[in-house]
Amino acid sequence: MRKEFLPFSRPTIEAAEINEVVDSLTSGWITTGPKVKRFEDGFKKYVRAKFAVPLSSATAGLHLTLLALGIKDGDEIITTPMTFASTLSIPLLCGAKPVLVDIEPGTLNIDVTQIREKITPKTKAIIPVHFAGQACDLEPHFALAKEFGLTIIEDAAHAAGTEYKGKRIGTFDTIAIFSFHPNKNLTTGEGGMVCTPDEVLAEEVSLLKFHGMNREAWKRFAASGTPNYDIVMPGFKYNMMDIQAAIGIHQLPKLDGFIDRRKQIAEFYNQQFAEVSELALPAYAPYEQRHAWHLYTPLVRIEKLTINRDQFMEELKKLNIGTGLHYKAIHQHSWYRENLPQPEGSLPNADYASDRILSLPLFPTMTDEDASDVVAAVKDVIARNRR
Ligand SMILES: *Cc1c(COP(=O)(O)O)cnc(C)c1O
């Protein structure tokens, strides 16, 4: 058994990130300023987005996007149950009703073939989540959007570096919202980015993110600026700080390398677990895409074991292997059970995955030995708890 606990995720923060943060702290300008602009430009170039708006989180990005789109009471938004809280809580807090569509059993992405039957005259948008960093099948989403006049909002929290049919997520004619939370493939501590080719939407999100002011503070207080400003609408305070962008600036050039290493480890797991019938391994989508491997999420076939998934995670912890839970299906959480109950058995693939899924350790600085420790521990727990 390993001596030290292996967390399921750990950000890669090196001297370049640290020095850039120190430079912010000593420069006299620590909040939104030139480093945020540098990070915005770098990210925009990396994903080939027309416009990119840096924010304090992806949750903020979802909020401002829905407000900018004019989502209001009574609107319906179609999304997946296999996601993080904000994908549903933000539509709800904007007065909209989230409508859940089941997932595909292999990729755990939303099953686009089941969306049509959930579209009503009240439907305004679809929020596909690129689960674990694997692109959803976007073309049929775009076709539905065109046919019914809907907006596609990509929850790209897992998808920095993900590609669909040769193009990066962030470049499509939609709205893609990225997260830079420490567990994500690229981090700024906390942070998010809204990418879109829609200039009007980008402008609206940009105004809403900082008090509805027409000029950002750092431009007003720079030697060349004037301190005056005008408030053109009421807005929030969802801006990214230079201290955050300082980290992101040095993560960007490393992102492709991070993804390569994540892929190596994921494929090592796939190979080592290929014969383990107690696990259902993550499947590759059949179309051309680049998986960013944000998460490695096998399903534990609990029907073949004497323990459930939570006990499986506990057993791994005793062997000093950390795990994550992405996700317990959203409709299984208590608020949703009470307030947005789903007909029994209407989301069978999500229910199946929800009871069996776990995230094994996956981060770029993991060593081959760490990965072998994970494999050994998983096999050990299975061997000791077979039915
Ligand atoms: C992390 C995450 C979010 C929220 O991102 P924040 O930057 O933490 O607000 C939204 N959706 C999904 C699928 C996520 O994993």
The ligand as a Gaussian input file, in Angstrom:
#p B3LYP/6-31G(d) Opt

LIG

0 1
 C      -16.942000      23.076000     -12.554000
 C      -18.216000      23.052000     -13.329000
 C      -19.056000      24.164000     -13.434000
 C      -18.861000      25.406000     -12.627000
 O      -17.638000      26.001000     -12.795000
 P      -17.159000      27.130000     -11.761000
 O      -16.025000      27.792000     -12.470000
 O      -16.740000      26.406000     -10.523000
 O      -18.303000      28.037000     -11.531000
 C      -20.170000      24.094000     -14.265000
 N      -20.447000      22.980000     -14.958000
 C      -19.676000      21.874000     -14.873000
 C      -20.030000      20.681000     -15.689000
 C      -18.556000      21.870000     -14.049000
 O      -17.803000      20.776000     -13.938000

